[in-house]
């Protein structure tokens, strides 16, 4: 393989990355505001290029991407295209080469991921049209968690109804958790028992044992688990029923849980940087939000330590996990009885790459490991086409 194009398609955006056979990034880009007056921000060997264009659909976005490569003197001719697909349901537990049957299955699974699978499918169809004859591979966020034991993936509801409707824990951020746990094992020189904290606008925790996911915080959908930018995570299902019975519509509750909860619901802003700044200025709502945020994470760390039977490393990753020393300190604070502590200087150091942020004599190392979902998707895409 000499060129792998990775496509991550959203409802109004399309992120891409081109890698060569040595896993070196040749170019990256983001097409935004698909559906109207949009733009592309492309970074390649010649530097950064920004182009405005009318983008009625994802096909137009792919065409603009190809045109941008051509204007930089590069003919975009990938050997394989890898697509991030959020939900693979129970059908897909590994990456798969896309054909008409796979497309139809991804469309059917939109019932489980209505915000994510439809735009992913738009990207797949646009890319298949743009690169006819080039193998395309779907890499599912849920696939890494297919190794969870039944006791971790089963909800305690009527079994026949659960089977009929596909109600179970699937988990998400799988490509990130897989990449980071592998990178952590390589960094430490051994596979082991890790708790990986993927903390970004979306957030999830994963217990990894010997390279396999055995538990994760997101469930049937990406709403369950940790406090996130606009999603609140764990919530008594009775609260949803109460809202419905007291005047809220299904669509209103959907908007509340996906758009107006989490940090945004508690403070008015879903951007953690805003919340940290407000807390530093004495805002009580922001301070409470950070307390809830860290409290929830610590609860999952403790639970997963019990499931793993011990811990070989706690690993922070993603935008917040990699870049916020204060959040890492708030999470680890009070966990010394579990063998977890931070070295303040190491935690505050602005370094890149995998690194240890705990003291040398810590019982359990605490790591920061940058994630690279695009690289993991590229690897799976190449492997899938053999």
C-alpha positions as CSV (number, residue, x, y, z in Angstrom):
1,X,0.0,0.0,0.0
2,X,1.3,3.4,-0.9
3,X,-1.6,5.7,0.0
4,X,-4.5,5.4,2.6
5,X,-7.2,8.0,2.7
6,X,-9.0,8.1,6.1
7,X,-12.5,9.8,6.0
8,X,-14.4,10.9,9.1
9,X,-17.8,12.2,8.0
10,X,-20.1,14.3,10.1
11,X,-23.5,15.7,9.3
12,X,-22.1,19.0,8.1
13,X,-18.3,18.3,8.0
14,X,-15.8,15.9,6.6
15,X,-12.3,15.4,8.1
16,X,-9.7,13.5,6.1
17,X,-6.1,12.4,6.4
18,X,-3.8,10.9,3.7
19,X,-1.0,8.5,4.9
20,X,1.7,6.8,2.9
21,X,2.8,3.1,3.3
22,X,5.2,4.1,6.1
23,X,2.3,5.6,8.1
24,X,3.6,9.1,7.5
25,X,0.9,11.8,7.2
26,X,1.0,13.4,3.8
27,X,-2.0,15.7,4.2
28,X,-4.9,16.5,6.5
29,X,-8.0,18.6,6.1
30,X,-11.4,19.6,7.2
31,X,-14.4,20.5,5.1
32,X,-17.0,22.5,7.0
33,X,-20.5,23.7,6.6
34,X,-21.6,21.1,4.1
35,X,-25.1,21.9,3.0
36,X,-24.5,25.6,2.1
37,X,-21.6,28.1,1.8
38,X,-18.8,26.0,3.1
39,X,-15.0,25.9,3.1
40,X,-12.0,23.6,3.2
41,X,-8.9,23.9,5.4
42,X,-6.1,21.8,3.9
43,X,-2.6,21.2,5.3
44,X,0.0,19.5,3.1
45,X,3.7,19.8,2.2
46,X,3.0,23.2,0.6
47,X,1.5,24.6,3.8
48,X,-2.1,25.5,4.7
49,X,-4.7,26.4,2.1
50,X,-8.2,27.7,2.9
51,X,-10.8,27.7,0.1
52,X,-14.5,28.8,0.3
53,X,-17.0,27.1,-1.9
54,X,-20.7,26.2,-2.2
55,X,-21.1,22.7,-0.8
56,X,-24.7,21.3,-1.3
57,X,-23.7,17.8,-0.2
58,X,-21.0,15.4,0.8
59,X,-20.2,14.6,-2.9
60,X,-19.4,18.2,-3.4
61,X,-17.2,18.1,-0.3
62,X,-15.2,15.1,-1.7
63,X,-14.9,16.9,-5.1
64,X,-13.6,20.0,-3.4
65,X,-11.1,17.9,-1.4
66,X,-9.8,16.3,-4.6
67,X,-9.6,19.7,-6.4
68,X,-7.6,21.0,-3.5
69,X,-5.1,18.2,-3.7
70,X,-4.8,18.8,-7.4
71,X,-4.2,22.5,-7.0
72,X,-1.3,21.5,-4.7
73,X,0.1,19.4,-7.5
74,X,-1.0,16.0,-6.0
75,X,-3.3,13.6,-7.8
76,X,-5.3,12.0,-5.0
77,X,-5.3,8.3,-5.9
78,X,-5.6,6.2,-2.7
79,X,-5.1,2.5,-2.7
80,X,-7.7,2.1,0.0
81,X,-10.1,4.4,1.8
82,X,-10.9,3.9,5.5
83,X,-14.1,5.2,7.0
84,X,-15.0,5.8,10.6
85,X,-18.4,4.4,11.3
86,X,-19.7,5.0,14.8
87,X,-22.1,2.1,15.3
88,X,-21.6,-1.5,14.1
89,X,-24.3,-3.0,16.4
90,X,-24.0,-6.7,17.0
91,X,-23.3,-7.4,13.3
92,X,-19.9,-5.9,13.0
93,X,-17.1,-6.8,15.4
94,X,-14.3,-6.1,13.1
95,X,-13.5,-3.8,10.1
96,X,-15.1,-4.8,6.9
97,X,-14.7,-4.1,3.2
98,X,-17.7,-2.1,2.1
99,X,-20.2,-3.4,-0.4
100,X,-23.9,-2.7,-1.0
101,X,-24.8,-5.1,1.8
102,X,-22.6,-3.4,4.3
103,X,-24.0,0.0,3.2
104,X,-27.5,-1.3,3.8
105,X,-26.5,-2.6,7.3
106,X,-24.9,0.7,8.3
107,X,-28.2,2.4,7.2
108,X,-30.3,0.0,9.3
109,X,-28.0,0.6,12.3
110,X,-28.9,4.3,12.2
111,X,-31.7,3.5,14.5
112,X,-29.1,3.0,17.2
113,X,-27.0,6.0,16.2
114,X,-29.2,8.5,14.5
115,X,-26.8,11.4,14.9
116,X,-23.7,9.5,13.7
117,X,-24.4,6.7,11.2
118,X,-26.3,8.7,8.6
119,X,-23.5,11.2,8.0
120,X,-21.0,8.4,8.0
121,X,-23.0,6.7,5.3
122,X,-23.1,9.9,3.3
123,X,-19.3,10.0,3.4
124,X,-19.1,6.3,2.3
125,X,-21.4,6.9,-0.7
126,X,-19.6,10.0,-1.7
127,X,-16.2,8.3,-1.5
128,X,-17.3,5.3,-3.4
129,X,-18.5,7.6,-6.2
130,X,-15.3,9.6,-6.1
131,X,-13.0,6.6,-6.1
132,X,-14.7,3.9,-8.1
133,X,-12.9,0.6,-7.9
134,X,-10.9,1.6,-4.8
135,X,-11.6,-0.7,-1.9
136,X,-13.4,1.1,1.0
137,X,-13.3,-0.2,4.5
138,X,-15.7,0.6,7.4
139,X,-14.0,0.7,10.8
140,X,-16.5,0.7,13.7
141,X,-16.2,2.6,17.0
142,X,-18.0,-0.2,18.6
143,X,-15.9,-3.1,17.3
144,X,-13.1,-2.9,19.9
145,X,-15.6,-3.4,22.7
146,X,-17.0,-6.7,21.2
147,X,-14.7,-8.5,23.5
148,X,-16.6,-7.4,26.6
149,X,-18.0,-10.4,28.5
150,X,-21.8,-10.8,28.6
151,X,-22.0,-9.6,32.2
152,X,-20.5,-6.3,31.1
153,X,-22.6,-5.8,28.0
154,X,-26.0,-7.0,29.2
155,X,-28.6,-4.6,30.6
156,X,-30.9,-6.1,33.2
157,X,-34.2,-5.7,31.3
158,X,-36.5,-8.2,29.6
159,X,-34.2,-10.4,27.6
160,X,-36.5,-11.1,24.7
161,X,-37.3,-7.4,24.2
162,X,-33.6,-6.5,24.5
163,X,-32.7,-9.1,21.9
164,X,-35.5,-7.9,19.6
165,X,-34.5,-4.2,19.8
166,X,-30.7,-4.7,20.1
167,X,-30.6,-3.1,23.5
168,X,-27.2,-3.8,25.1
169,X,-24.0,-2.0,25.9
170,X,-21.9,-1.5,22.8
171,X,-19.4,1.2,23.8
172,X,-17.8,3.8,21.6
173,X,-14.4,5.6,21.0
174,X,-13.2,2.1,20.2
175,X,-10.5,3.1,17.7
176,X,-9.1,5.5,20.3
177,X,-9.1,3.1,23.2
178,X,-7.5,0.4,21.0
179,X,-4.8,2.7,19.7
180,X,-4.0,4.2,23.1
181,X,-3.9,0.9,25.0
182,X,-1.6,-0.5,22.3
183,X,0.6,2.6,22.5
184,X,0.7,2.4,26.3
185,X,1.7,-1.2,26.2
186,X,4.5,-0.4,23.7
187,X,5.6,2.5,25.9
188,X,5.8,0.4,29.1
189,X,7.2,-2.6,27.3
190,X,4.3,-4.9,28.4
191,X,0.6,-5.4,27.9
192,X,-1.3,-5.2,31.1
193,X,-4.4,-3.9,32.9
194,X,-5.1,-0.3,31.9
195,X,-7.9,2.1,32.5
196,X,-7.9,4.5,29.5
197,X,-9.7,7.8,29.9
198,X,-10.6,9.4,26.6
199,X,-11.5,12.9,27.6
200,X,-12.7,15.3,24.9
201,X,-16.0,16.9,24.1
202,X,-17.2,13.4,24.2
203,X,-15.7,11.3,27.0
204,X,-15.5,7.6,27.9
205,X,-13.5,5.3,30.1
206,X,-12.4,1.8,29.2
207,X,-11.0,-1.1,31.1
208,X,-8.4,-3.0,29.0
209,X,-6.9,-6.3,30.0
210,X,-4.2,-7.8,27.8
211,X,-5.2,-5.6,24.9
212,X,-8.9,-6.4,25.1
213,X,-11.8,-4.2,26.2
214,X,-13.6,-5.8,29.2
215,X,-15.8,-2.8,30.2
216,X,-16.5,0.7,29.0
217,X,-18.6,3.6,30.1
218,X,-20.7,4.4,27.0
219,X,-23.6,2.0,26.4
220,X,-26.3,1.5,23.8
221,X,-25.6,5.1,22.7
222,X,-22.8,7.6,23.4
223,X,-25.0,9.2,26.1
224,X,-24.1,7.0,29.0
225,X,-21.1,7.2,31.3
226,X,-18.9,10.2,32.0
227,X,-19.9,13.9,32.0
228,X,-19.1,15.4,28.6
229,X,-19.3,18.8,26.8
230,X,-23.0,18.7,26.1
231,X,-24.0,15.2,27.3
232,X,-24.5,14.4,31.0
233,X,-23.6,10.8,31.1
234,X,-25.2,8.5,33.7
235,X,-28.7,9.5,34.5
236,X,-31.6,7.7,36.3
237,X,-33.9,6.5,33.4
238,X,-36.7,7.6,35.7
239,X,-35.7,11.2,35.1
240,X,-36.4,10.8,31.4
241,X,-39.8,9.3,32.2
242,X,-40.5,12.1,34.6
243,X,-39.7,14.7,31.9
244,X,-41.9,13.0,29.4
245,X,-44.8,12.7,31.8
246,X,-44.5,16.4,32.9
247,X,-44.8,18.0,29.5
248,X,-41.5,17.5,27.5
249,X,-41.7,15.9,24.1
250,X,-39.4,13.1,22.9
251,X,-37.6,15.6,20.7
252,X,-37.2,18.0,23.6
253,X,-35.7,15.4,25.8
254,X,-33.4,14.2,23.0
255,X,-32.1,17.8,22.6
256,X,-31.7,18.2,26.3
257,X,-29.6,15.0,26.7
258,X,-27.5,15.5,23.6
259,X,-27.2,19.3,23.4
260,X,-28.0,20.9,26.7
261,X,-26.5,18.7,29.4
262,X,-23.0,17.9,30.7
263,X,-20.8,21.0,31.2
264,X,-23.1,23.0,28.9
265,X,-26.1,22.2,31.1
266,X,-24.3,23.0,34.3
267,X,-22.5,26.2,33.3
268,X,-23.8,27.4,29.9
269,X,-20.6,26.4,28.1
270,X,-19.6,22.9,26.8
271,X,-16.0,24.0,26.3
272,X,-13.9,22.9,29.3
273,X,-11.5,25.8,28.8
274,X,-14.3,28.2,29.5
275,X,-15.4,26.2,32.6
276,X,-11.8,26.2,34.0
277,X,-11.5,29.9,33.4
278,X,-14.8,30.6,35.1
279,X,-13.9,28.4,38.1
280,X,-10.5,30.2,38.4
281,X,-12.5,33.5,38.5
282,X,-14.6,32.2,41.4
283,X,-17.7,31.0,39.5
284,X,-19.5,28.5,41.8
285,X,-21.4,26.8,39.0
286,X,-18.2,26.2,37.2
287,X,-16.5,24.8,40.3
288,X,-19.4,22.5,40.9
289,X,-19.3,21.3,37.3
290,X,-15.7,20.4,37.6
291,X,-16.4,18.6,40.8
292,X,-19.1,16.5,39.2
293,X,-16.9,15.9,36.2
294,X,-14.0,14.6,38.2
295,X,-16.2,12.7,40.7
296,X,-17.8,10.7,37.9
297,X,-14.4,9.8,36.4
298,X,-12.9,8.7,39.7
299,X,-16.0,6.4,40.2
300,X,-15.3,4.6,37.0
301,X,-11.6,4.3,37.7
302,X,-12.4,2.6,41.0
303,X,-15.0,0.3,39.5
304,X,-12.7,-0.7,36.7
305,X,-9.8,-1.4,39.1
306,X,-12.1,-3.9,40.7
307,X,-13.1,-5.5,37.4
308,X,-9.4,-5.7,36.3
309,X,-8.3,-7.1,39.6
310,X,-5.5,-4.5,39.8
311,X,-4.0,-1.8,37.7
312,X,-0.8,-1.5,35.7
313,X,-1.4,2.1,34.4
314,X,-4.0,4.9,34.3
315,X,-3.9,6.5,30.9
316,X,-5.2,9.9,29.8
317,X,-5.8,10.8,26.2
318,X,-7.8,13.0,23.8
319,X,-8.1,16.7,23.7
320,X,-8.8,17.3,27.4
321,X,-6.9,14.3,28.7
322,X,-3.8,15.2,26.8
323,X,-3.8,19.0,27.3
324,X,-5.4,19.8,30.7
325,X,-3.0,19.4,33.7
326,X,-5.8,20.7,36.0
327,X,-8.3,18.1,34.9
328,X,-5.8,15.4,35.4
329,X,-4.9,16.7,38.8
330,X,-8.6,16.9,39.8
331,X,-9.2,13.3,38.7
332,X,-6.2,11.7,40.4
333,X,-6.5,13.8,43.6
334,X,-7.7,11.5,46.4
335,X,-6.7,8.3,44.7
336,X,-3.4,7.7,46.5
337,X,-5.0,4.7,48.3
338,X,-5.3,3.1,44.9
339,X,-1.6,3.7,44.2
340,X,-2.3,6.7,42.0
341,X,-0.6,10.1,42.3
342,X,0.9,12.7,40.1
343,X,4.3,14.4,39.9
344,X,3.2,18.1,39.7
345,X,6.1,19.2,37.5
346,X,5.7,16.3,35.1
347,X,1.9,16.9,35.0
348,X,2.4,20.6,34.2
349,X,5.1,20.1,31.6
350,X,4.0,21.0,28.1
351,X,5.4,18.0,26.3
352,X,4.2,16.0,23.3
353,X,4.2,12.2,22.9
354,X,3.6,9.5,25.4
355,X,5.0,10.3,28.8
356,X,4.8,9.4,32.5
357,X,3.3,12.1,34.8
358,X,3.5,10.1,38.1
359,X,6.5,10.0,40.4
360,X,9.2,7.4,39.8
361,X,8.2,5.5,42.9
362,X,4.5,5.5,42.3
363,X,2.8,2.2,42.8
364,X,0.8,2.6,39.5
365,X,2.2,4.7,36.6
366,X,-0.1,7.5,35.3
367,X,0.5,8.2,31.6
368,X,-0.5,10.7,28.9
369,X,-0.7,9.0,25.6
370,X,-1.8,11.0,22.5
371,X,-4.5,9.3,20.5
372,X,-4.4,8.8,16.8
373,X,-7.7,7.4,15.6
374,X,-6.9,8.2,11.9
375,X,-3.7,6.0,12.1
376,X,-5.6,3.2,13.7
377,X,-8.3,3.4,11.0
378,X,-5.7,3.4,8.3
379,X,-4.0,0.3,9.8
380,X,-7.4,-1.5,10.0
381,X,-8.2,-0.5,6.4
382,X,-4.9,-1.9,5.1
383,X,-5.3,-5.1,7.0
384,X,-8.9,-5.6,5.9
385,X,-7.9,-5.6,2.2
386,X,-4.9,-7.8,2.9
